[in-house]
Amino acid sequence: MRWKAAAAAVVPLLFWTVQSLAQPAGLDAFLRPAAVPFPASAPYNREIATLGKMLFFDPRLSGGQNISCSSCHNPSFGWESPVPKTIGAANTPVRRHAPTILNAAWITPLFWDGRADSLEEQAIGPITAPDEMNARFDDIAIRLSAVKEYKIWFERLFPGRGIRKETILTALATYERTIVSGVARFDRWVNGDGTAVPEAAKRGFALFTGRANCVSCHSGWMFTDNQLHDIGLLTSDPGAGGLAAQDPAMLYRFKTPGLRNIALRAPYMHDGSLLSLPEVIRHYARGGSAKGARQADIEGFTVSEQEISDLIAFLETLTDNETNVPTPILPAN
């Protein structure tokens, strides 16, 4: 019974119908897609997604059995955390602010530095990182195998394979692909409801796509180009330039985050250094904070306090306030 209830919670996130109303001119680039993409190697399976949801909220995936994936990716905070850096399973602060996994099915590459190409690959990082979940998959498999319900469901959903690293990653990734932002006021406006957003938000959107040129990186229905950029933050973190290839051209480049549910996701940036949306807008308006140190990818723009308020009014229309994510009841040891 508990399993069926958890499964039912997954399905409403998967698909929606694009309205047939006449949309305002020029907004077709922001229409939501009609379905969630799943790879051929891991097609959507309702029960596997439900199993993945249980694992996502289960602290038994951490070395100390004291945190879960949801500890850093909390649905109440836009699938991020409300602090710049969370504390890992070994009581050490993590290196970066947790990025959102909202709409993860469309995000590639993953991580702030873009080092993972798939959700399956991405999940390995935080689970095994000493400053994050600090676990080993062999130990996780032993712990989960001692739980009768997990053993039964893994054997049924992954016949002949059972509980192992690969099946754990498949279940987690399948669930994470169902984490989709719900229909927001902006979507209703795009679909032709002229009253769905206030006039201030319409002015903010015009500035966002016009003089401020935020849309050059924050494009499409998720408001991200899925690229890595240097946005002029003062930081010692080399970003993508710190990966094994050591490409100097990638120094200080970080993944452009999508803006869905952005009003819920403070603090902002890879290090959580900007605490509010007005701070973020002012950072971009002045062309970044590292002008003397390096050439950033952004250009400043003039903005008044009223225009800052208008931009925030627009960003707030991207938030879905109606989707409920119930916490699953986990099987006991």
C-alpha positions in Angstrom: 0.0 0.0 0.0 2.8 2.4 0.9 4.5 1.6 -2.4 1.4 2.3 -4.5 0.8 5.6 -2.7 4.4 6.7 -3.5 4.1 5.7 -7.1 0.9 7.7 -7.6 2.8 10.8 -6.5 5.3 10.5 -9.3 2.9 10.3 -12.3 1.5 13.9 -12.3 5.0 15.3 -12.8 5.5 13.5 -16.0 3.3 15.0 -18.7 1.2 18.0 -19.4 -0.9 19.3 -22.3 0.2 22.4 -24.1 -2.7 24.8 -24.3 -4.2 25.6 -27.7 -4.9 29.2 -26.8 -3.3 31.9 -28.9 0.0 32.9 -27.4 1.5 36.4 -27.4 3.8 37.1 -30.3 7.5 36.0 -29.9 6.9 33.7 -26.9 6.9 30.4 -28.8 10.5 29.8 -27.8 9.4 29.6 -24.2 6.7 27.0 -24.6 7.0 23.9 -22.4 7.8 20.6 -24.0 5.0 18.0 -24.3 6.9 15.1 -22.6 9.9 14.3 -20.5 12.8 12.7 -22.4 14.1 9.4 -21.1 17.1 7.6 -22.7 16.6 4.4 -24.6 18.9 2.7 -22.2 16.6 3.7 -19.2 13.0 4.2 -20.4 10.4 5.5 -18.0 9.1 2.9 -15.6 6.6 4.0 -13.0 7.8 1.5 -10.3 11.5 2.1 -10.9 10.9 5.8 -10.6 9.1 5.1 -7.3 12.0 3.0 -6.1 14.3 5.9 -7.1 12.3 8.3 -5.1 12.6 6.2 -2.0 16.4 6.0 -2.5 16.6 9.8 -3.1 15.0 10.4 0.4 16.8 7.5 2.1 19.8 8.4 4.4 21.1 4.8 4.1 22.8 6.0 0.9 25.3 8.0 2.9 28.3 6.7 4.7 27.0 7.9 8.1 23.4 7.1 7.3 22.7 10.6 8.4 21.9 12.5 5.1 20.1 11.8 1.9 20.1 13.2 -1.6 17.2 15.4 -0.5 19.3 16.9 2.3 21.0 19.1 -0.3 18.3 19.0 -3.0 15.2 19.9 -1.0 11.9 20.3 -2.9 10.9 23.1 -0.6 13.8 25.2 -1.7 13.6 24.6 -5.5 15.5 21.4 -5.1 18.5 23.2 -3.7 19.4 24.1 -0.1 18.8 27.4 1.7 22.4 27.9 2.8 25.5 28.6 0.7 27.2 25.3 1.6 25.6 22.3 3.4 27.3 20.0 5.8 28.2 16.5 4.5 27.8 13.1 6.1 31.3 13.3 7.6 30.4 16.7 9.2 32.5 18.7 6.7 31.1 21.5 4.5 30.6 20.7 0.8 32.7 22.5 -1.7 29.9 24.2 -3.6 26.4 25.3 -3.2 24.0 22.5 -4.3 22.7 23.1 -7.8 19.0 22.5 -8.5 18.0 19.2 -10.0 14.7 20.7 -11.2 14.1 19.7 -14.8 17.2 17.5 -14.7 16.0 15.4 -17.6 16.9 18.3 -19.9 20.1 19.4 -18.3 23.4 18.4 -19.9 26.2 18.5 -19.0 25.6 18.3 -15.2 27.4 19.8 -12.1 28.5 23.4 -11.9 31.6 22.5 -13.8 29.8 20.3 -16.4 31.8 17.2 -15.6 29.0 14.6 -16.0 27.1 13.8 -19.1 24.2 11.8 -17.6 22.2 11.6 -14.4 23.5 8.1 -13.8 27.1 9.4 -14.0 26.2 12.5 -11.9 24.8 10.6 -9.0 28.1 8.8 -8.4 29.8 12.1 -7.5 27.9 13.2 -4.4 27.3 9.7 -3.1 31.0 8.9 -3.0 32.5 12.3 -2.4 34.1 12.4 1.1 32.8 15.9 1.8 29.3 15.0 0.7 27.6 11.6 1.3 30.9 9.8 1.9 29.7 6.4 0.9 30.8 3.3 -1.0 28.4 1.5 -3.3 29.4 -1.9 -1.9 28.4 -0.8 1.6 25.2 0.7 0.3 24.3 -2.5 -1.4 24.9 -4.5 1.8 22.7 -2.1 3.8 19.9 -2.1 1.3 20.0 -5.9 0.9 19.3 -6.2 4.6 16.0 -4.4 4.1 13.4 -7.0 3.0 11.3 -4.7 0.9 14.2 -3.3 -1.0 15.5 -6.7 -1.7 12.1 -7.9 -3.1 11.6 -4.8 -5.3 15.1 -4.7 -6.7 14.9 -8.4 -7.7 11.5 -7.8 -9.3 12.4 -4.6 -11.2 16.0 -5.7 -12.1 15.7 -9.5 -12.5 19.0 -11.3 -12.0 20.8 -8.1 -11.1 19.3 -7.1 -7.8 20.9 -4.4 -5.6 24.1 -3.1 -7.1 25.7 0.1 -8.1 24.2 0.1 -11.6 20.6 -0.6 -10.5 20.8 2.0 -7.7 22.0 4.6 -10.2 19.3 3.6 -12.7 16.5 4.0 -10.1 17.8 7.3 -8.9 18.2 8.8 -12.4 14.7 7.6 -13.4 13.2 9.4 -10.5 15.2 12.5 -11.0 14.0 12.8 -14.6 10.5 13.0 -13.2 11.4 16.1 -11.2 9.8 18.7 -13.5 8.7 22.2 -12.6 4.9 22.6 -12.7 2.9 25.1 -14.7 3.6 28.6 -13.5 1.9 32.0 -14.2 4.4 32.6 -17.0 3.3 29.4 -18.8 -0.3 30.5 -18.7 0.8 33.9 -20.2 2.8 32.1 -22.9 -0.3 30.1 -23.6 -2.4 33.1 -24.3 -3.8 34.3 -20.9 -3.0 38.0 -20.9 -4.1 38.4 -17.3 -1.8 35.6 -15.8 1.1 37.9 -15.1 1.1 41.6 -13.8 2.2 44.5 -16.0 5.4 44.8 -13.9 6.3 41.2 -14.9 5.7 42.0 -18.6 8.0 45.0 -18.3 10.6 42.8 -16.6 10.3 40.2 -19.3 10.8 42.9 -22.0 14.0 44.1 -20.2 15.1 40.5 -19.6 14.9 39.7 -23.4 15.9 43.2 -24.4 18.4 45.7 -23.0 19.6 43.5 -20.2 20.1 40.6 -22.6 19.7 38.0 -19.9 18.1 35.8 -22.5 21.5 35.3 -24.3 22.3 32.7 -21.6 18.9 32.1 -19.9 17.0 30.9 -22.9 14.2 28.5 -23.8 11.5 27.2 -21.5 13.9 26.3 -18.7 15.8 29.6 -19.2 19.2 28.1 -19.7 21.5 27.6 -22.7 23.1 24.5 -20.9 26.5 26.1 -21.4 29.3 27.2 -19.1 30.2 30.9 -18.7 32.5 33.2 -16.7 30.1 35.6 -15.1 32.7 37.7 -13.3 32.4 36.3 -9.8 35.3 36.9 -7.5 36.2 33.3 -6.6 39.2 31.0 -6.2 37.2 28.1 -7.6 38.5 27.4 -11.1 35.2 25.9 -12.3 35.4 23.9 -15.4 39.1 24.9 -15.7 39.8 22.8 -12.7 38.9 19.5 -14.4 41.5 17.0 -15.5 42.0 18.5 -19.0 43.1 21.8 -17.3 41.9 23.9 -20.2 42.8 27.5 -19.4 40.0 28.8 -21.6 37.5 27.1 -19.1 38.8 28.8 -16.0 36.0 30.3 -13.8 33.3 28.9 -16.1 30.2 27.5 -14.5 27.0 26.0 -15.7 24.2 28.4 -16.5 21.4 27.4 -14.1 17.8 27.3 -15.3 15.5 29.9 -13.7 12.4 27.8 -13.0 11.3 28.3 -9.3 14.2 30.7 -8.9 12.4 32.7 -6.2 12.6 29.7 -3.9 16.3 29.0 -4.5 18.3 31.6 -2.6 21.3 31.9 -2.1 22.6 32.0 -5.6 25.7 31.1 -7.7 28.0 28.2 -7.4 29.3 29.4 -4.0 26.0 30.8 -2.7 27.7 34.2 -2.4 24.7 36.3 -3.6 21.9 36.1 -1.1 19.0 37.7 -3.0 17.7 38.3 -6.5 18.4 42.1 -6.2 22.0 41.2 -5.5 22.1 38.9 -8.5 20.6 41.5 -10.9 23.0 44.2 -9.6 26.0 41.9 -10.1 25.0 41.4 -13.8 24.2 45.1 -14.3 27.7 46.1 -13.3 29.3 43.5 -15.5 30.5 41.3 -12.7 32.9 41.9 -9.8 36.2 40.6 -11.3 36.7 43.2 -14.1 40.3 43.9 -13.2 41.2 40.3 -12.8 39.9 38.8 -16.1 37.5 39.3 -19.0 34.1 37.9 -18.1 31.5 36.7 -20.6 28.9 39.3 -19.5 28.4 43.0 -20.2 26.8 45.4 -17.8 23.7 47.4 -18.4 22.0 50.4 -16.9 19.1 49.6 -14.6 16.9 51.6 -12.2 15.4 50.4 -9.0 12.0 50.2 -10.6 13.5 48.1 -13.4 15.1 45.8 -10.8 11.6 45.4 -9.2 10.2 44.6 -12.7 12.8 42.0 -13.4 12.0 40.3 -10.1 8.3 40.5 -10.8 9.0 38.6 -14.0 11.2 36.0 -12.3 8.6 35.4 -9.7 6.1 34.3 -12.4 8.4 31.4 -13.2 7.7 29.8 -9.8 5.2 27.0 -9.5 3.5 27.2 -6.1 1.1 24.3 -6.5 3.2 21.2 -7.0 3.3 19.1 -3.9 6.1 16.5 -3.3 5.1 14.1 -0.6 7.9 12.4 1.3 7.9 8.7 0.8 7.5 6.3 3.7 10.7 4.2 3.7 11.0 0.5 4.6 12.4 -0.2 8.0 15.6 -2.2 8.6 
